[in-house]
């Protein structure tokens, strides 16, 4: 996919990309990406900021022992790392299956308008 984009950038006139950005396919791609990214961003910000707020105001709660010397704060910090990786993996899979075909349509349309 990257090779197709790289090749089309070197072969297409700038006008083709302007037309491509205005196309319905490009708007569909942007809408699909926003429907994916915005909920993931909200989940990440709530999780990250929630932990920060708890660290500042809920010290007693985060200090609760869960397993031996491990307290709830450590568990939630680990959960934040896992959440970040999970969001990244889910986004990569969604992008590969849903966004990449739309990118190909936009690139193909730009290549077609060049001819």
N, C-alpha and C positions, 0 to 999 in steps of 0.2 A: 504494500500500500504506500509506503514512504517513497519507494522508487517511482511509482506512478505520479505522485504529487511533485516530487523533485523534477521529474522529466517534464511534466506539464508546465511547471513554473518557468523553465528555460525555453520552452517552445511556444507558449501562448503570449499573445499581445496583452498588455495591461487592460485593454478594453474588455477582453474576454472575462477577466476576473471581476471587473466592475459589473458586467452583465450577470456573472455567476452569483455574485453577492445579492443582487436584486431578484434572483430567480426564486420560484416557489420551492424548489428542492432545497436551496440553502436555508430558506426560512423554516422549512420542515426540519432540517438538521438542527438548527439553533433551538427550535421549540423542543425537540426530543432531548437535546443535551440539557436544557433548562429543567425539563421534567425529571431528569435524573439527578442533576447536580444540586438543585435547590433543596430537596428533602434531605439529601446526604449532608449538605452543609449545615442545615438546621440541627440534625442529630449530632453532628460533630461539635458545633458551637454550644449546644445545650449541655452535652457531656463534659466538654472541656471547661466551660465557664462554671457549670454546676460544681465540678470538683474544686475549682479555684475558690468559689464562694464558700463551699463547705470547709475548705482549708482555713479560710479566714474567720468564719463565724461558727463553725461546728466542730471545733477542736475536740470537744468531749465525745461527740459521735464518732469522729474519725479515729479517736484513740481507743475505741472499743476493741478488745482482743477477740480475734476470730479463731485463730489456731496457734496455740503456743505464743511465741513472741510476735506473730504477725497480726497487725491491727487492720481495721477496716480501711484506713487510709491507703495502706500498701495494696490492698485488694483492689480498691477503686483506681489507683494509679495503674496497676497492671491491666485492669479492665479498659482504661483509656487507651493504652497501647494496643490492646487487642481490637478495640473498636476502630482505631485508625487503620490498622492492617486489614480488617474485615471490610471497611468502607472502600479501601483501595482495591482490594480483590474483586469486590462486587462491581465497582465502577469499571474495572478493566474488562470484566466479562460482559457487562451490558454494552460497553463501548464496542467491543469486538463483534458482538452479535447484532446490535441495533444501529450504532452510529457509523461504523465503517462502511456498511453498504450505502448509507446516505451520502457519505463523503465520496464514495466512488461515483454515485450519480452526479454529484456536483462537478467532480473532475471530468467525467465523461462529457457532460454538457458543455463545459468550458473547452474541452478538446474538440467537440463537435462544432462549436461556434467559430473556431479558428479555421476550420476547413472551408 
